[in-house]
Amino acid sequence: MATNGGETPITEVAADYLMTIRYMHGEGQPVIAARLAERLGVSAATVSETVSRLARDGLLSIDEQTRQLALTERGRRIAERTFRRHALAEWLLTEVVGLGWAEADEEAHHLQHALSERVTDKIDDLLGEPPTCPHGNPIPRNGRTPQRPAGIPMSKARAGEEITILRVTEEAEEDARLLTFLQDHGVRPGAVFRVSDLSEHIGTMTLAGDDTHVTLGLVAAAKLRILEGRADQGLFHKVPERARLASVM
């Protein structure tokens, strides 16, 4: 059962559904059962049964006309707490333990259901209360989500333009190979690149950084958000040294 800050416990599956619906809404996608099934990689029948149960439990609503799904207030609170635990676990696993992005994302999925609110708060304090996950997506706290620039899809950048990576969207986080590629090439929040080549006819773009060139497909680039020019580095969290020291004491 998932831990939910004093509310009636729900299953891990239910928590995963709520967090995925939150992701999809955040990306501006209308959420219907068929798209949710595609995102979760399960059958339409499985999604239909689970969605009906979540609606009965007062965690989401189903529009009678459009069949679109929306989180109730309670469902939103649970989804936000689940994401907070997941994001903080990712910081802990990447910056303190030393795992790669893709491996940390998978491990954080297990931890997000096991951490109590007390332990989560302690981890948050140790990490310096990061405003985002390691990939740049805002972490909600106490019902509030930090205000962050929206950014634009990297695929819309122009040749010759200088850009700063703002965030890797949740959709991109679901692609382990893409996550590993981005980390290996330093394409992370706060990194500054110049678009050295844009080849729309073959669907690629090349980024030039310090002593590196990275070529990405435009489909993958559309899953990243950027800011034009050199952004204020204060937007991007740095884990305090005390957290790293704690791992070797």
C-alpha positions as CSV (number, residue, x, y, z in Angstrom):
1,M,0.0,0.0,0.0
2,A,1.2,3.5,-0.8
3,T,1.9,6.0,2.1
4,N,-0.2,9.1,1.8
5,G,0.4,11.6,4.6
6,G,-2.3,10.5,7.0
7,E,-5.0,9.8,4.4
8,T,-6.5,6.3,3.9
9,P,-3.8,4.2,2.2
10,I,-4.3,3.4,-1.5
11,T,-2.6,0.7,-3.6
12,E,0.6,1.3,-5.5
13,V,-1.2,0.9,-8.7
14,A,-3.7,3.6,-7.8
15,A,-0.9,6.0,-6.9
16,D,0.8,5.3,-10.2
17,Y,-2.4,6.0,-12.1
18,L,-3.0,9.3,-10.3
19,M,0.6,10.4,-10.8
20,T,0.5,9.6,-14.5
21,I,-2.8,11.5,-15.0
22,R,-1.2,14.4,-13.2
23,Y,1.8,14.2,-15.7
24,M,-0.5,14.1,-18.7
25,H,-2.5,17.1,-17.5
26,G,0.7,19.0,-16.9
27,E,1.7,18.4,-20.5
28,G,-1.6,19.8,-21.7
29,Q,-2.9,16.4,-22.9
30,P,-6.6,15.6,-22.6
31,V,-6.6,12.4,-20.6
32,I,-8.9,9.6,-21.7
33,A,-8.7,5.9,-20.9
34,A,-7.2,4.9,-24.3
35,R,-4.3,7.4,-23.9
36,L,-3.8,6.4,-20.3
37,A,-3.5,2.7,-21.4
38,E,-0.9,3.7,-24.0
39,R,1.1,5.7,-21.4
40,L,1.0,2.9,-18.8
41,G,1.5,0.1,-21.3
42,V,-1.5,-1.9,-20.1
43,S,-4.7,-3.1,-21.8
44,A,-7.7,-0.9,-22.2
45,A,-9.8,-3.3,-20.1
46,T,-7.3,-3.0,-17.2
47,V,-7.4,0.8,-17.4
48,S,-11.2,0.9,-17.6
49,E,-11.5,-1.3,-14.5
50,T,-9.0,0.7,-12.5
51,V,-10.4,4.0,-13.5
52,S,-13.9,3.0,-12.5
53,R,-12.5,2.0,-9.1
54,L,-10.7,5.3,-8.7
55,A,-13.8,7.2,-9.6
56,R,-15.8,5.2,-7.0
57,D,-13.2,6.0,-4.4
58,G,-13.5,9.7,-5.1
59,L,-10.0,10.1,-6.6
60,L,-10.9,11.1,-10.1
61,S,-13.9,12.2,-12.1
62,I,-15.0,11.1,-15.6
63,D,-16.7,13.7,-17.9
64,E,-19.9,12.1,-19.2
65,Q,-19.7,13.9,-22.6
66,T,-16.0,13.7,-23.4
67,R,-15.0,10.8,-21.1
68,Q,-12.0,12.8,-20.1
69,L,-10.4,12.1,-16.7
70,A,-9.7,14.7,-14.1
71,L,-8.3,14.3,-10.6
72,T,-10.4,15.3,-7.6
73,E,-8.9,17.4,-4.9
74,R,-8.0,14.3,-2.9
75,G,-6.6,12.6,-6.0
76,R,-4.4,15.6,-6.8
77,R,-3.0,15.7,-3.2
78,I,-2.1,12.0,-3.4
79,A,-0.5,12.4,-6.9
80,E,1.5,15.4,-5.7
81,R,2.8,13.7,-2.6
82,T,3.7,10.6,-4.7
83,F,5.6,12.8,-7.2
84,R,7.4,14.6,-4.4
85,R,8.7,11.3,-2.9
86,H,9.7,10.1,-6.4
87,A,11.6,13.3,-7.2
88,L,13.4,13.5,-3.9
89,A,14.4,9.8,-4.2
90,E,15.8,10.6,-7.7
91,W,17.9,13.4,-6.2
92,L,19.1,11.1,-3.4
93,L,20.0,8.2,-5.8
94,T,21.7,10.4,-8.5
95,E,23.6,13.0,-6.4
96,V,24.3,11.1,-3.2
97,V,24.3,7.4,-4.1
98,G,25.7,8.0,-7.6
99,L,23.2,6.1,-9.9
100,G,22.5,7.2,-13.5
101,W,19.3,8.9,-14.4
102,A,17.6,5.9,-15.9
103,E,18.5,3.5,-13.1
104,A,17.6,6.1,-10.5
105,D,14.2,6.7,-12.1
106,E,13.4,2.9,-11.9
107,E,14.6,2.6,-8.3
108,A,12.7,5.8,-7.3
109,H,9.5,4.2,-8.5
110,H,9.9,1.5,-5.8
111,L,10.9,4.0,-3.1
112,Q,8.1,6.4,-3.8
113,H,5.6,3.9,-2.3
114,A,7.7,3.1,0.7
115,L,8.9,6.4,2.1
116,S,6.9,7.9,5.0
117,E,6.2,11.6,5.1
118,R,8.6,12.0,8.0
119,V,11.4,10.4,6.2
120,T,10.5,12.3,3.0
121,D,10.7,15.6,4.9
122,K,14.2,14.6,6.3
123,I,15.4,13.8,2.8
124,D,14.0,17.1,1.5
125,D,15.9,19.0,4.2
126,L,19.2,17.0,3.5
127,L,18.9,17.9,-0.2
128,G,18.3,21.6,0.4
129,E,14.6,21.5,-0.5
130,P,15.1,21.3,-4.3
131,P,12.4,23.1,-6.2
132,T,12.5,20.5,-9.0
133,C,13.4,16.9,-9.7
134,P,16.9,16.3,-11.2
135,H,15.2,16.7,-14.7
136,G,13.8,20.1,-13.9
137,N,10.1,19.3,-13.2
138,P,8.7,21.3,-10.3
139,I,8.2,19.5,-6.9
140,P,4.9,20.5,-5.2
141,R,5.0,21.2,-1.4
142,N,2.0,21.7,0.9
143,G,-0.4,22.0,-2.1
144,R,1.8,24.6,-3.9
145,T,3.9,24.1,-7.0
146,P,6.9,26.4,-7.5
147,Q,6.5,29.0,-10.2
148,R,8.9,28.2,-13.0
149,P,9.3,29.5,-16.6
150,A,7.3,27.5,-19.1
151,G,10.1,27.2,-21.6
152,I,9.6,26.2,-25.2
153,P,10.2,22.8,-26.9
154,M,13.8,22.5,-27.9
155,S,12.7,21.4,-31.4
156,K,11.6,25.0,-32.0
157,A,15.0,26.5,-31.4
158,R,16.6,28.2,-34.3
159,A,20.0,27.5,-35.9
160,G,22.7,29.6,-34.4
161,E,20.7,30.3,-31.2
162,E,22.1,30.0,-27.7
163,I,19.8,28.0,-25.4
164,T,19.7,26.8,-21.8
165,I,18.1,23.4,-21.0
166,L,15.2,24.1,-18.6
167,R,13.7,20.6,-18.1
168,V,13.3,17.1,-19.4
169,T,9.6,16.4,-19.5
170,E,8.0,13.5,-17.8
171,E,7.3,12.0,-21.2
172,A,11.0,11.9,-21.9
173,E,11.7,10.5,-18.4
174,E,9.7,7.4,-19.5
175,D,12.3,6.6,-22.2
176,A,15.3,5.0,-20.3
177,R,17.5,5.0,-23.4
178,L,16.8,8.7,-24.0
179,L,17.5,9.6,-20.4
180,T,20.8,7.8,-20.5
181,F,21.8,9.5,-23.7
182,L,20.9,12.9,-22.3
183,Q,22.9,12.3,-19.1
184,D,25.9,10.9,-21.0
185,H,26.1,14.0,-23.2
186,G,25.5,16.6,-20.4
187,V,22.0,17.6,-21.7
188,R,20.6,18.5,-18.3
189,P,18.8,21.5,-16.6
190,G,21.1,24.5,-16.6
191,A,23.4,23.3,-19.4
192,V,24.0,25.9,-22.1
193,F,24.4,25.0,-25.8
194,R,24.4,26.7,-29.2
195,V,22.3,25.1,-32.0
196,S,25.0,24.6,-34.5
197,D,22.9,22.8,-37.0
198,L,19.2,22.3,-37.7
199,S,18.3,19.8,-40.4
200,E,14.5,19.7,-40.6
201,H,14.5,17.7,-43.8
202,I,16.1,14.7,-41.9
203,G,14.6,15.6,-38.5
204,T,17.7,16.3,-36.5
205,M,19.4,19.1,-34.7
206,T,23.0,19.4,-33.3
207,L,24.0,21.2,-30.1
208,A,27.4,22.6,-29.5
209,G,28.6,22.8,-25.9
210,D,32.0,23.1,-24.2
211,D,34.1,20.5,-26.1
212,T,31.1,18.5,-27.2
213,H,28.6,18.2,-30.0
214,V,25.3,16.3,-29.5
215,T,22.9,15.4,-32.3
216,L,19.3,14.7,-31.4
217,G,16.2,13.8,-33.4
218,L,13.6,16.5,-33.4
219,V,11.0,14.1,-31.9
220,A,13.2,13.6,-28.9
221,A,14.1,17.4,-28.8
222,A,10.3,18.1,-28.6
223,K,10.3,16.4,-25.2
224,L,12.7,18.9,-23.7
225,R,12.0,22.5,-22.7
226,I,14.5,25.3,-23.1
227,L,15.0,29.0,-22.4
228,E,16.5,31.3,-25.0
229,G,20.0,32.6,-24.2
230,R,21.9,32.0,-21.0
231,A,19.4,31.6,-18.2
232,D,20.0,32.6,-14.6
233,Q,21.8,29.6,-13.0
234,G,19.9,30.4,-9.8
235,L,17.0,28.6,-11.4
236,F,18.8,25.3,-11.1
237,H,19.2,23.5,-7.8
238,K,22.6,22.3,-6.5
239,V,22.5,19.6,-3.8
240,P,24.4,20.9,-0.7
241,E,27.8,19.4,0.0
242,R,26.5,18.1,3.3
243,A,24.3,15.6,1.5
244,R,27.3,14.2,-0.4
245,L,29.4,14.1,2.7
246,A,26.6,12.1,4.5
247,S,27.0,9.3,2.0
248,V,30.7,8.7,2.9
249,M,30.5,9.2,6.7
